[in-house]
Amino acid sequence: MSLRRETLSRPEEISAVAREIRKHVIRMTGEAGSGHPGGSLSAADILSVLYFNEMRIRPDDPHWPERDRFVLSKGHAAPALYAALAEAGYFPREDLAGLRQLGSHLQGHPDMRGTPGVEMSTGSLGQGFSASCGMAISAKIDGADWRVYVMLGDGELEEGQVWEAAMTAAHRKLDNLTAFVDWNGLQIDGPIAEVKSINRIGERFAAFGWHVIEIDGHDIRAIMGALSEARATRGMPTVIVAKTVKGKGVSFMENQVGWHGTAPKPEQVEAALAELNASAKVGEA
């Protein structure tokens, strides 16, 4: 039985998967006429490493007890998660066209009851992080060796529940838990530095007793190295603070707060896909 559709070890191969995820995000949100492309594009590289290099999974057996778990706490970035799951083989890529459609299993936020591979229903910010802590505690109680991964947005760190969970994870010495902070600097209401500053993220987690790693969230090698360091860390949870660009890969979306929750129009879909396809050719040259 294959563990996933394809396991990749070369950074350039994983980058190619990330590019496909970005193309799916553009098509999905464009066809739906709604969704959150900006934060989905910033998360694509991290998701590609997790699903194609790091996690122990069986897409053809989503409930395999020994699988690693991933929770998308910033649930509005669901298009990126759905694209990663489809590329990994949890369900057909054709299903992605059903984003936010009535009767589809791909709703605007992840639903663990309907979508293969979704471990936790999320959307209310902060709650996915708390749930991931609970999963990690249960693995400790059972003596299981599977690991838990969770992704938070930097705007999500404004939720008080995040810090209650961070305190719990450190207190319980959850070294089987790795959190990513997708640090793109923007949230729905504007730059985070203006809405409610959350600078020195690493220092804040360190004060709560976490092992902290700071990286470029679009550097595939750096993501792989950080995950290896997290696996080797004992006695405390690890947070990987990943500096990213909202809208990464599509020039007219990059660092533009308006693309937090705005779908591209047909001509913008065409332009974005052309740019992503062109970047693939540059990468192959």
C-alpha positions in Angstrom: 0.0 0.0 0.0 1.4 3.4 -1.0 1.7 6.0 1.8 0.7 8.8 -0.5 0.3 9.4 -4.2 3.9 10.3 -4.4 6.7 10.9 -1.9 9.1 13.6 -2.9 12.6 14.4 -1.5 14.0 17.0 -4.0 13.1 20.6 -3.2 12.4 21.5 -6.8 9.8 18.7 -7.0 8.1 19.9 -3.9 8.1 23.5 -5.3 6.4 22.1 -8.4 3.6 20.7 -6.2 3.3 24.1 -4.4 2.9 25.7 -7.8 0.1 23.3 -8.7 -1.6 24.0 -5.3 -1.5 27.7 -6.2 -3.0 27.1 -9.6 -5.8 25.1 -8.0 -6.4 27.9 -5.5 -6.8 30.5 -8.3 -9.1 28.3 -10.3 -11.2 27.2 -7.3 -11.8 30.7 -5.9 -12.4 32.1 -9.4 -15.0 29.5 -10.2 -16.7 29.8 -6.8 -16.7 33.6 -6.9 -15.7 33.6 -3.3 -13.0 32.3 -0.9 -9.7 33.3 0.5 -6.9 33.2 -2.1 -4.3 35.4 -0.3 -3.7 33.3 2.8 -4.0 30.1 0.8 -1.2 31.2 -1.6 1.1 32.1 1.4 0.6 28.6 2.9 1.2 26.5 -0.2 4.9 25.8 0.3 4.5 24.6 3.9 1.6 22.4 2.9 3.6 20.9 0.1 6.4 19.9 2.4 4.0 18.5 5.0 2.0 16.3 2.6 4.7 15.3 0.1 7.8 14.9 2.3 7.1 15.0 6.0 3.9 13.4 7.2 3.2 9.7 7.6 -0.2 9.3 5.8 -2.2 7.0 3.7 -4.5 8.9 1.4 -6.3 5.7 0.4 -7.0 5.0 4.1 -7.7 8.5 5.6 -8.5 7.0 9.1 -5.4 4.8 9.4 -4.8 5.0 13.2 -1.0 5.5 12.9 -1.2 8.5 10.5 0.2 11.9 11.4 -2.5 14.6 11.9 -2.6 18.1 10.4 -5.0 20.8 11.6 -5.5 24.0 9.6 -6.4 26.3 12.4 -6.6 29.3 10.0 -9.5 27.5 8.4 -10.3 30.2 5.9 -7.3 29.0 3.9 -9.2 25.9 3.1 -8.6 26.1 -0.7 -4.9 25.4 -0.2 -5.6 22.5 2.1 -8.2 21.0 -0.3 -5.7 21.4 -3.2 -2.9 19.6 -1.2 -5.3 16.8 -0.2 -6.3 16.4 -3.9 -2.7 16.4 -5.1 -1.8 13.8 -2.4 -4.7 11.5 -3.5 -7.4 11.8 -0.9 -10.0 12.6 -3.5 -10.1 13.4 -7.3 -8.7 16.7 -8.4 -12.0 17.2 -10.3 -13.7 17.6 -6.9 -11.9 21.0 -6.4 -14.3 22.6 -8.9 -17.0 22.1 -6.2 -15.5 24.6 -3.7 -18.3 26.3 -1.8 -21.0 24.7 -4.0 -24.2 23.3 -2.5 -23.8 19.6 -1.9 -20.1 19.6 -2.3 -17.8 18.2 0.3 -15.5 21.2 0.0 -17.1 24.0 1.9 -15.7 27.4 2.7 -14.1 26.1 5.9 -12.8 22.6 6.6 -15.4 20.0 7.6 -14.0 16.8 9.2 -17.4 15.1 8.7 -17.4 15.5 4.9 -13.9 15.8 3.4 -11.4 12.9 3.4 -8.2 13.9 5.1 -9.6 16.8 7.1 -8.8 16.0 10.7 -10.6 18.9 12.4 -13.4 21.3 11.5 -12.0 24.8 11.8 -13.0 28.4 11.1 -13.4 29.9 14.5 -9.8 31.1 14.9 -7.8 29.7 17.8 -9.9 26.6 18.2 -8.0 24.4 15.7 -4.8 25.1 17.7 -6.5 23.9 20.9 -7.8 20.8 19.2 -4.3 20.0 17.9 -3.1 20.1 21.5 -5.8 17.7 22.5 -4.7 15.3 19.8 -1.1 15.5 20.9 -2.1 14.8 24.5 -4.1 11.8 23.4 -1.2 10.4 21.5 1.0 10.7 24.6 -1.6 9.0 26.7 -1.8 6.1 24.2 1.9 5.9 23.8 1.5 6.4 20.1 4.3 7.7 17.9 2.2 9.7 15.4 2.8 13.4 15.3 0.5 16.5 15.1 1.0 19.5 12.9 -1.0 22.7 13.0 -0.9 25.9 11.0 -2.0 29.2 12.5 -2.2 32.6 10.8 -0.4 35.5 12.4 -3.7 37.5 12.7 -5.0 34.4 14.5 -2.5 35.0 17.3 -4.7 37.9 18.5 -7.1 35.3 19.9 -6.7 34.7 23.6 -7.4 31.0 23.2 -4.2 30.6 21.2 -2.1 31.5 24.3 -4.2 29.2 26.6 -3.4 26.4 24.2 0.3 27.4 24.0 0.6 27.3 27.8 -1.1 23.9 27.9 1.2 22.4 25.2 4.3 23.6 27.0 3.0 22.4 30.4 2.3 18.9 29.0 5.7 18.8 27.2 4.1 18.0 23.9 7.2 17.3 21.8 5.0 15.5 19.3 3.3 18.8 18.4 4.7 21.2 15.7 3.0 24.5 15.0 3.5 26.7 12.0 2.7 30.4 12.1 2.0 31.6 8.6 3.5 35.1 9.2 2.4 37.1 6.2 1.7 40.4 8.1 -1.9 41.0 6.8 -5.4 40.2 8.1 -8.8 40.9 6.8 -8.9 44.4 8.3 -5.4 45.5 7.2 -1.8 45.2 8.2 -1.5 43.4 11.5 1.0 46.0 12.7 -1.8 48.5 12.5 -4.8 46.4 13.6 -3.1 44.8 16.7 0.6 44.4 16.6 1.9 40.9 17.3 5.6 41.4 16.6 8.4 39.3 18.2 6.2 36.2 17.7 9.1 33.8 18.5 9.9 35.5 21.8 6.3 35.2 22.8 6.2 31.5 22.2 9.6 31.0 23.8 8.3 32.7 26.9 5.5 30.1 27.1 8.1 27.3 26.9 8.2 26.4 23.2 11.2 25.6 21.1 11.2 28.3 18.4 12.5 28.2 14.8 12.2 31.1 12.5 12.5 30.6 8.7 11.5 31.9 5.3 8.2 30.1 4.7 8.8 29.9 1.0 12.2 28.2 1.2 11.5 24.5 0.8 14.9 23.4 2.1 14.4 25.7 5.2 11.0 24.2 5.9 12.3 20.6 5.6 15.2 21.5 7.9 12.9 23.1 10.5 10.7 20.0 10.5 13.7 17.8 11.0 14.8 19.9 14.0 11.3 19.8 15.4 11.3 16.0 15.3 14.6 15.9 17.1 13.4 18.3 19.9 12.5 16.6 23.2 10.5 17.8 26.1 8.8 20.8 24.6 6.6 21.6 21.6 8.1 23.4 18.6 6.7 26.4 16.7 8.1 27.3 13.3 7.6 31.0 12.6 7.5 31.1 8.8 7.8 34.5 7.2 5.6 34.5 4.1 4.1 36.7 1.5 0.3 37.0 1.2 -0.7 36.1 -2.3 2.7 34.6 -3.0 3.3 33.6 -6.6 0.8 36.0 -8.2 2.4 39.5 -8.6 -0.8 41.5 -8.4 -2.0 39.7 -5.3 1.3 39.8 -3.3 1.1 41.8 -0.1 -2.3 43.2 -1.0 -4.7 43.0 1.9 -7.7 43.2 -0.5 -7.0 39.6 -1.6 -7.6 38.2 1.9 -11.2 37.3 1.0 -11.8 38.4 -2.6 -12.1 36.0 -5.5 -10.3 36.8 -8.8 -12.4 37.7 -11.8 -12.1 35.5 -15.0 -9.5 37.8 -16.6 -7.6 37.8 -13.3 -7.7 34.0 -13.1 -6.3 33.9 -16.6 -3.5 36.3 -15.8 -2.6 34.6 -12.5 -2.4 31.1 -14.2 -0.3 32.5 -17.0 2.1 33.9 -14.4 2.3 30.7 -12.5 2.8 28.7 -15.7 5.6 31.1 -16.7 7.3 30.7 -13.3 7.3 26.9 -13.9 9.1 27.3 -17.2 11.7 29.5 -15.5 12.2 26.9 -12.8 12.7 24.2 -15.4 15.3 26.2 -17.4 
